[in-house]
Amino acid sequence: MSVQTDMASDPLEVWVDRLRSQDMPIFGATLAAIGEVADNDASPASALGRIILRDAGMTTRVLRMANSVFFRGDGSRISTISRAIVVLGFNTVRDIAVSVALIDAFLAGGVRERVAAEMARCFHGAVHARQAASGRGDGSPEEVFIATLLSHIGEMAFWCFSGEVGQRLDRALRSSPRPAEQLEAELLGFRLRTLTQVLAREWALPPLVVQSCNDNVKLDSREALVVSGYRLALAAEAGWDSEQARLALRDYGRVMKQDAAELAPVVAANAREAAQIAASYGCDEAAARIPLPTRQDVESEPDPGELQQPSPLEQLDVARRMVARISERAASTAVLDLALEGAGRTLGADRAVLALIPANRVQITARATHGATAQALMRHFNFLLAGAPRDALTELADRGRIIHIAANYVPAPGVPSVARLRAALGERHQIMVPIQAQGQVVGVLYIDRAASRPAFPDGTVDGLLHFARLAGLSLDSVSPRRA
């Protein structure tokens, strides 16, 4: 009897029981069903698909995430849950479904200011953590993403369903300079971080969620990826130019083993992508709260001595090497890599992108980039074609039209819009030309330079087109002819 009384009076256990039986029972049932499939080695992957398909909203969002470049690098469209499991793997689809179910539970509970803010931090931190995982060669960056997304479920659950108790804690946090965890322990009898650990075990979430809540994590551990990503997202709320953000970026750089200055454009791209992902999950309020850096926050003018300058001799050398590879019937990837090298190194560009258009023509997706700050382009250079409104990008993909605009370009009435290109890559001097093979556009070469530099000189488009045509010849030489 005394043991039962102690358990009933344990404030942490009371909260867990309340969430289990009153506030989130539907989520618990969904999670239990997913857990049974995951724990049963004999269960076919189709069992997971059936659970997801019970909920039309979950099905839609899981497929949306499965088709995002964030989870998938190629261009083939995934239209069924069973196909998603084959392409992404059982564990990734399961974790996406769990995160969707969890967010649904919080949205159904009535999102308050603090839970919306916490969701924003978790989405934001998850993209930073995945970037760090990829940079360190982690075997499953997607698992790190999901673990970071779920790393503060105790906080979100509490703020979503806490009622009067939550209001008292909220007032204390706003009025007292003392650490949040100290106030939590005094008013609740436990830390919200501990609630996250207990719920993660209760719901059989990935072990990395529990491990990342430990008081001390090692710098070279996977938990450090989760912690540093979240801390950077939290610090950014004070402004990307704040001391908090500067220190958090320094710590993030230590985890990635890179200089913080080199990471500035990368974290800017991460922030923008996090907002897009939050919106795709259906969390518009969280998406709106993610602090997006301004160009002044993350861009610095390159040293004039380091600027790439046009070099006709180097252009000729790259073109000769491409022709030699084509004559040798070398793999088309080798010729495409040379095309990108020529675009990025010989035409006076700051950055260059080689992007491909898949057979289903759904989107233009970056394959590789070149330039000092080009890493961020890998995430931003992704443009939807299927169902997109007619603009300069669809005209290029469908008709082979060239895009050549200066930084101060103002479109004339009736001219195809470049708004999507500008929104993703900024107002720079920009040229994009098609790569054509088998009678259709199969990719693009893109170059740009900063607005502070002069526009590209005459002849640049011709030079870029020459590299694109050689790339197309290579693709033609290895592709079967259509009847």
C-alpha positions as CSV (number, residue, x, y, z in Angstrom):
1,M,0.0,0.0,0.0
2,S,2.8,2.4,0.9
3,V,4.5,1.8,-2.4
4,Q,1.3,2.6,-4.3
5,T,0.9,5.8,-2.2
6,D,4.5,6.9,-2.9
7,M,4.0,6.3,-6.6
8,A,0.8,8.2,-6.7
9,S,2.3,11.1,-4.9
10,D,5.4,11.2,-7.1
11,P,4.8,14.4,-9.1
12,L,6.7,13.1,-12.1
13,E,4.7,9.8,-12.2
14,V,1.4,11.7,-11.8
15,W,2.2,13.7,-14.9
16,V,3.3,10.7,-16.9
17,D,0.1,8.9,-15.9
18,R,-2.0,11.9,-16.8
19,L,-0.5,12.1,-20.3
20,R,-0.9,8.4,-20.7
21,S,-4.5,8.2,-19.8
22,Q,-6.1,11.6,-20.3
23,D,-4.3,14.0,-22.5
24,M,-2.6,11.8,-25.2
25,P,-4.3,8.4,-25.3
26,I,-4.7,8.4,-29.0
27,F,-1.1,9.1,-29.6
28,G,-0.1,6.4,-27.1
29,A,-2.3,3.9,-28.9
30,T,-0.7,4.8,-32.3
31,L,2.8,4.6,-30.8
32,A,2.0,1.2,-29.2
33,A,0.9,-0.1,-32.6
34,I,4.0,1.1,-34.3
35,G,6.2,-0.2,-31.5
36,E,4.6,-3.7,-31.8
37,V,5.4,-3.8,-35.5
38,A,9.0,-2.6,-34.9
39,D,9.6,-5.1,-32.1
40,N,8.3,-8.1,-34.1
41,D,11.0,-9.3,-36.5
42,A,8.4,-11.4,-38.3
43,S,6.1,-8.5,-39.0
44,P,6.2,-7.4,-42.7
45,A,6.8,-3.8,-43.6
46,S,3.3,-3.7,-44.9
47,A,2.1,-3.7,-41.3
48,L,3.7,-0.4,-40.7
49,G,2.1,0.9,-43.9
50,R,-1.4,-0.2,-42.7
51,I,-1.0,1.7,-39.4
52,I,0.0,4.9,-41.3
53,L,-2.7,4.5,-43.8
54,R,-5.4,4.5,-41.1
55,D,-4.9,8.3,-40.8
56,A,-5.2,10.2,-44.1
57,G,-3.4,13.3,-42.6
58,M,-0.5,11.2,-41.4
59,T,-0.2,9.5,-44.8
60,T,-0.1,12.8,-46.6
61,R,2.6,14.2,-44.4
62,V,4.7,11.1,-44.3
63,L,4.7,11.0,-48.1
64,R,5.5,14.8,-48.2
65,M,8.5,14.3,-46.0
66,A,9.6,11.2,-48.0
67,N,9.6,13.2,-51.2
68,S,11.6,16.1,-49.7
69,V,15.2,16.4,-50.7
70,F,16.0,16.6,-47.0
71,F,15.3,12.8,-46.6
72,R,16.0,11.8,-50.2
73,G,18.7,12.7,-52.6
74,D,17.4,11.4,-55.9
75,G,14.5,12.6,-58.1
76,S,12.2,9.6,-58.2
77,R,8.8,10.4,-56.8
78,I,7.5,8.3,-53.9
79,S,3.7,7.9,-54.2
80,T,2.9,5.1,-51.7
81,I,3.9,4.3,-48.1
82,S,5.2,0.9,-49.2
83,R,7.5,2.5,-51.7
84,A,8.7,5.0,-49.0
85,I,9.6,2.1,-46.8
86,V,11.6,0.5,-49.6
87,V,13.4,3.7,-50.5
88,L,14.0,5.2,-47.1
89,G,14.1,2.1,-44.9
90,F,11.7,0.9,-42.2
91,N,13.3,2.8,-39.4
92,T,13.3,6.2,-41.1
93,V,9.6,5.9,-42.1
94,R,8.7,4.7,-38.6
95,D,10.5,7.7,-37.1
96,I,8.8,10.1,-39.4
97,A,5.4,8.6,-38.6
98,V,6.1,8.8,-34.8
99,S,7.1,12.5,-35.1
100,V,4.0,13.3,-37.2
101,A,1.8,11.5,-34.6
102,L,3.4,13.4,-31.7
103,I,3.0,16.8,-33.4
104,D,-0.7,15.9,-34.1
105,A,-1.2,15.2,-30.4
106,F,0.2,18.6,-29.5
107,L,-1.8,20.4,-32.1
108,A,-4.9,18.7,-30.9
109,G,-4.2,19.8,-27.4
110,G,-4.3,23.4,-28.4
111,V,-0.9,25.0,-29.2
112,R,0.1,27.7,-26.7
113,E,2.9,30.2,-27.1
114,R,5.5,28.2,-25.3
115,V,4.8,24.9,-27.0
116,A,4.9,26.7,-30.4
117,A,8.2,28.3,-29.5
118,E,9.5,24.9,-28.4
119,M,8.4,23.2,-31.6
120,A,10.2,26.0,-33.6
121,R,13.4,25.3,-31.6
122,C,13.2,21.6,-32.2
123,F,12.6,21.9,-35.9
124,H,15.4,24.5,-36.2
125,G,17.8,22.5,-34.1
126,A,17.0,19.3,-35.9
127,V,18.2,20.7,-39.2
128,H,21.5,22.0,-37.6
129,A,22.0,18.6,-35.9
130,R,21.5,16.7,-39.2
131,Q,24.0,19.0,-40.9
132,A,26.5,18.3,-38.2
133,A,25.9,14.6,-38.5
134,S,26.4,14.7,-42.2
135,G,29.6,16.7,-41.8
136,R,31.0,14.2,-39.3
137,G,30.2,11.2,-41.5
138,D,27.5,9.9,-39.2
139,G,25.9,6.7,-40.5
140,S,22.3,8.0,-40.1
141,P,21.9,11.8,-40.1
142,E,18.1,11.3,-40.4
143,E,18.1,9.5,-37.1
144,V,19.9,12.5,-35.5
145,F,17.3,14.8,-37.1
146,I,14.4,12.9,-35.6
147,A,16.1,12.6,-32.2
148,T,16.5,16.4,-32.1
149,L,13.0,16.9,-33.2
150,L,11.8,14.8,-30.3
151,S,14.4,15.9,-27.8
152,H,12.1,18.2,-25.8
153,I,8.8,16.3,-25.9
154,G,8.5,16.6,-22.1
155,E,8.6,20.4,-22.4
156,M,6.1,20.4,-25.3
157,A,3.7,18.0,-23.6
158,F,3.8,20.0,-20.4
159,W,3.1,23.3,-22.0
160,C,0.4,21.9,-24.1
161,F,-1.6,20.3,-21.2
162,S,-0.4,22.0,-18.0
163,G,-3.3,24.4,-17.4
164,E,-3.0,26.5,-14.2
165,V,0.2,24.8,-13.2
166,G,1.8,25.8,-16.5
167,Q,0.5,29.4,-16.1
168,R,2.3,29.6,-12.7
169,L,5.5,28.3,-14.1
170,D,5.2,30.6,-17.0
171,R,4.9,33.6,-14.7
172,A,7.9,32.5,-12.7
173,L,10.0,32.0,-15.7
174,R,9.1,35.5,-17.0
175,S,9.7,37.3,-13.6
176,S,12.7,35.4,-12.2
177,P,16.3,35.5,-13.5
178,R,17.0,32.1,-12.0
179,P,17.7,29.1,-14.3
180,A,14.6,27.5,-15.8
181,E,15.4,24.0,-14.5
182,Q,15.7,25.3,-10.9
183,L,12.3,26.9,-11.1
184,E,10.9,23.7,-12.7
185,A,12.2,21.6,-9.8
186,E,10.8,24.0,-7.2
187,L,7.3,24.4,-8.7
188,L,6.8,20.9,-10.2
189,G,9.0,18.6,-8.2
190,F,10.9,17.6,-11.4
191,R,12.7,19.0,-14.4
192,L,11.0,19.0,-17.7
193,R,14.1,17.4,-19.2
194,T,13.5,14.5,-16.9
195,L,9.9,14.3,-18.2
196,T,11.3,14.0,-21.7
197,Q,13.5,11.1,-20.7
198,V,10.6,9.2,-19.0
199,L,8.2,9.8,-21.9
200,A,10.9,8.8,-24.4
201,R,11.3,5.5,-22.6
202,E,7.5,5.1,-22.1
203,W,6.9,5.6,-25.8
204,A,10.0,3.6,-27.0
205,L,11.4,6.5,-28.9
206,P,14.9,6.3,-30.4
207,P,17.5,5.8,-27.6
208,L,19.3,8.9,-28.8
209,V,16.4,11.0,-27.4
210,V,17.0,9.7,-23.9
211,Q,20.8,10.0,-24.2
212,S,20.7,13.6,-25.3
213,C,18.9,14.6,-22.1
214,N,21.8,13.5,-19.9
215,D,23.5,16.3,-17.9
216,N,26.9,15.8,-19.6
217,V,27.6,14.7,-23.1
218,K,30.9,14.1,-24.8
219,L,31.9,16.4,-27.6
220,D,32.5,13.6,-30.0
221,S,29.3,11.7,-29.2
222,R,26.1,11.6,-31.3
223,E,24.3,13.2,-28.3
224,A,26.5,16.3,-28.8
225,L,25.0,16.7,-32.3
226,V,21.5,16.9,-30.8
227,V,22.5,19.2,-28.0
228,S,24.6,21.6,-30.1
229,G,21.9,21.9,-32.8
230,Y,19.2,22.7,-30.3
231,R,21.4,25.2,-28.4
232,L,22.2,27.0,-31.6
233,A,18.5,27.3,-32.4
234,L,17.7,28.6,-28.9
235,A,20.6,31.2,-29.0
236,A,19.5,32.5,-32.4
237,E,16.2,33.7,-30.8
238,A,18.3,36.5,-29.3
239,G,19.3,37.5,-32.9
240,W,21.9,36.0,-35.2
241,D,24.2,38.9,-34.4
242,S,23.9,38.5,-30.7
243,E,26.6,37.3,-28.3
244,Q,24.6,34.2,-27.5
245,A,24.4,33.2,-31.1
246,R,28.1,33.8,-31.6
247,L,29.0,31.6,-28.7
248,A,26.6,28.9,-29.8
249,L,27.9,29.0,-33.3
250,R,31.4,28.6,-31.9
251,D,30.4,25.5,-29.9
252,Y,28.5,24.1,-33.0
253,G,31.7,24.6,-35.0
254,R,33.6,22.6,-32.4
255,V,31.2,19.7,-32.7
256,M,31.6,19.8,-36.5
257,K,35.3,20.5,-36.3
258,Q,35.0,23.5,-38.5
259,D,35.7,27.2,-38.1
260,A,32.6,29.2,-37.1
261,A,33.1,31.8,-39.8
262,E,32.9,29.1,-42.5
263,L,29.6,27.8,-41.0
264,A,27.7,31.2,-41.1
265,P,26.2,30.6,-44.6
266,V,25.5,27.0,-43.8
267,V,23.5,27.7,-40.6
268,A,21.6,30.5,-42.5
269,A,20.5,27.9,-45.1
270,N,19.6,25.5,-42.3
271,A,17.3,28.1,-40.7
272,R,15.5,28.7,-43.9
273,E,15.1,25.0,-44.5
274,A,13.9,24.4,-41.0
275,A,11.0,26.8,-41.6
276,Q,10.1,25.0,-44.7
277,I,10.1,21.6,-43.0
278,A,8.1,22.9,-40.1
279,A,5.5,24.1,-42.5
280,S,5.4,20.8,-44.3
281,Y,4.7,19.1,-41.0
282,G,1.7,21.4,-40.6
283,C,3.2,23.6,-37.9
284,D,2.8,27.0,-39.5
285,E,3.0,28.8,-36.2
286,A,6.3,27.1,-35.3
287,A,7.7,27.8,-38.8
288,A,6.9,31.5,-38.4
289,R,8.9,31.6,-35.2
290,I,12.2,30.3,-36.6
291,P,14.6,33.3,-36.8
292,L,15.9,33.7,-40.3
293,P,19.2,35.4,-40.8
294,T,19.4,38.5,-43.0
295,R,22.0,38.6,-45.7
296,Q,24.0,41.0,-43.6
297,D,24.1,38.5,-40.7
298,V,25.8,35.8,-42.8
299,E,27.4,37.2,-45.9
300,S,30.7,39.0,-46.0
301,E,32.3,40.4,-49.1
302,P,35.0,38.2,-50.5
303,D,38.6,39.4,-50.5
304,P,39.1,41.0,-53.9
305,G,42.4,39.1,-54.2
306,E,40.5,35.8,-53.9
307,L,37.8,36.5,-56.5
308,Q,37.7,34.2,-59.5
309,Q,38.4,35.9,-62.7
310,P,37.5,34.8,-66.2
311,S,40.3,32.8,-67.9
312,P,39.9,31.8,-71.6
313,L,42.9,29.6,-71.4
314,E,41.5,27.6,-68.5
315,Q,38.1,27.4,-70.2
316,L,39.9,25.9,-73.2
317,D,41.8,23.4,-71.0
318,V,38.6,22.2,-69.3
319,A,36.8,21.9,-72.6
320,R,39.7,19.8,-74.1
321,R,39.6,17.5,-71.1
322,M,35.8,17.1,-71.4
323,V,36.2,16.2,-75.1
324,A,38.9,13.7,-74.3
325,R,36.7,12.0,-71.7
326,I,33.8,11.8,-74.2
327,S,36.1,10.3,-76.8
328,E,37.2,7.7,-74.3
329,R,33.5,7.0,-73.6
330,A,34.3,7.7,-69.9
331,A,31.5,7.7,-67.4
332,S,29.2,10.7,-67.8
333,T,29.7,11.6,-64.2
334,A,33.4,12.4,-64.9
335,V,32.3,14.8,-67.7
336,L,29.6,16.4,-65.6
337,D,32.2,17.0,-62.8
338,L,34.5,18.7,-65.4
339,A,31.5,20.9,-66.6
340,L,31.0,22.1,-63.0
341,E,34.7,22.7,-62.6
342,G,34.7,24.8,-65.8
343,A,31.7,26.8,-64.7
344,G,32.9,27.5,-61.2
345,R,36.6,28.1,-61.9
346,T,37.1,29.6,-65.4
347,L,34.2,32.1,-65.9
348,G,34.7,34.5,-63.0
349,A,31.8,33.2,-60.9
350,D,31.7,33.2,-57.1
351,R,29.5,30.0,-57.0
352,A,28.4,27.3,-59.5
353,V,25.8,24.5,-59.4
354,L,25.3,21.4,-61.5
355,A,21.7,20.4,-61.2
356,L,19.7,17.5,-62.8
357,I,16.1,17.0,-63.8
358,P,14.8,13.4,-63.3
359,A,12.9,11.5,-65.9
360,N,9.6,12.3,-64.2
361,R,10.5,16.0,-64.4
362,V,9.2,16.8,-61.0
363,Q,11.9,19.2,-59.9
364,I,15.4,20.6,-60.5
365,T,17.8,19.3,-57.8
366,A,21.4,20.3,-57.2
367,R,23.9,17.4,-57.7
368,A,27.1,19.3,-56.9
369,T,28.3,22.8,-56.1
370,H,31.5,24.8,-56.5
371,G,32.7,27.9,-54.6
372,A,33.7,29.2,-51.2
373,T,30.1,29.5,-49.9
374,A,28.5,27.0,-52.2
375,Q,27.6,24.4,-49.6
376,A,24.5,26.2,-48.7
377,L,23.3,26.0,-52.3
378,M,22.9,22.2,-52.0
379,R,19.8,22.8,-49.8
380,H,18.4,25.9,-51.6
381,F,18.9,24.8,-55.2
382,N,15.8,22.7,-55.4
383,F,12.9,24.0,-57.6
384,L,9.6,22.3,-58.1
385,L,8.6,21.9,-61.8
386,A,5.5,19.6,-61.6
387,G,2.5,21.8,-60.9
388,A,4.6,24.9,-60.5
389,P,3.3,28.2,-62.1
390,R,4.9,29.1,-65.4
391,D,8.1,31.1,-64.8
392,A,11.7,31.4,-66.0
393,L,12.6,28.1,-64.4
394,T,9.8,26.1,-66.0
395,E,10.6,27.8,-69.3
396,L,14.2,26.7,-69.0
397,A,13.3,23.1,-68.2
398,D,10.6,22.8,-70.9
399,R,12.0,24.9,-73.7
400,G,15.7,25.3,-73.0
401,R,15.4,29.1,-72.3
402,I,18.5,30.7,-70.8
403,I,18.3,32.8,-67.6
404,H,20.7,35.7,-67.6
405,I,20.0,38.5,-65.1
406,A,22.0,41.2,-63.3
407,A,21.7,41.9,-59.6
408,N,19.5,45.0,-60.2
409,Y,17.3,43.2,-62.7
410,V,13.6,44.5,-62.9
411,P,11.4,42.2,-64.9
412,A,9.3,43.7,-67.7
413,P,5.6,43.0,-67.9
414,G,4.9,39.7,-69.6
415,V,8.5,38.3,-69.0
416,P,8.7,35.0,-67.2
417,S,9.2,35.6,-63.5
418,V,12.5,35.0,-61.7
419,A,10.9,35.4,-58.2
420,R,11.5,31.8,-57.2
421,L,15.2,32.0,-58.2
422,R,15.7,35.3,-56.3
423,A,13.9,34.1,-53.2
424,A,16.0,31.0,-53.0
425,L,19.4,32.4,-54.0
426,G,19.3,36.1,-53.5
427,E,19.6,39.1,-55.8
428,R,23.0,38.4,-57.5
429,H,24.3,38.4,-61.0
430,Q,23.0,35.1,-62.2
431,I,23.2,32.9,-65.4
432,M,21.5,29.5,-65.8
433,V,21.7,27.4,-69.0
434,P,20.2,24.0,-69.9
435,I,22.0,20.7,-70.4
436,Q,20.2,18.8,-73.1
437,A,20.3,15.1,-74.1
438,Q,18.0,12.9,-76.1
439,G,16.1,16.0,-77.2
440,Q,15.1,17.3,-73.8
441,V,16.5,19.4,-70.9
442,V,18.0,16.9,-68.4
443,G,19.9,19.4,-66.2
444,V,21.3,22.9,-65.8
445,L,24.5,24.7,-65.1
446,Y,24.2,27.8,-62.9
447,I,26.7,30.4,-61.9
448,D,26.5,33.7,-60.0
449,R,28.5,36.4,-58.4
450,A,27.8,38.9,-55.6
451,A,25.8,42.0,-56.3
452,S,28.8,44.2,-55.3
453,R,30.8,42.8,-58.2
454,P,30.3,44.0,-61.9
455,A,27.9,42.0,-64.0
456,F,29.3,39.0,-66.0
457,P,31.2,40.2,-69.1
458,D,30.1,39.5,-72.6
459,G,30.9,35.9,-73.7
460,T,30.1,34.4,-70.3
461,V,26.9,32.8,-71.4
462,D,28.6,31.3,-74.5
463,G,31.3,29.8,-72.3
464,L,28.8,28.3,-69.9
465,L,26.7,27.0,-72.8
466,H,29.8,25.3,-74.3
467,F,30.4,23.3,-71.0
468,A,26.6,22.5,-70.9
469,R,26.7,21.2,-74.5
470,L,29.7,19.0,-73.9
471,A,28.0,17.6,-70.8
472,G,24.9,16.9,-73.0
473,L,27.0,15.1,-75.6
474,S,28.5,12.9,-72.8
475,L,25.0,12.0,-71.6
476,D,23.9,11.3,-75.2
477,S,26.9,9.0,-75.8
478,V,26.0,6.7,-72.9
479,S,22.2,6.8,-73.2
480,P,20.2,4.3,-75.4
481,R,18.5,6.0,-78.3
482,R,14.8,6.3,-78.2
483,A,12.7,4.7,-80.9
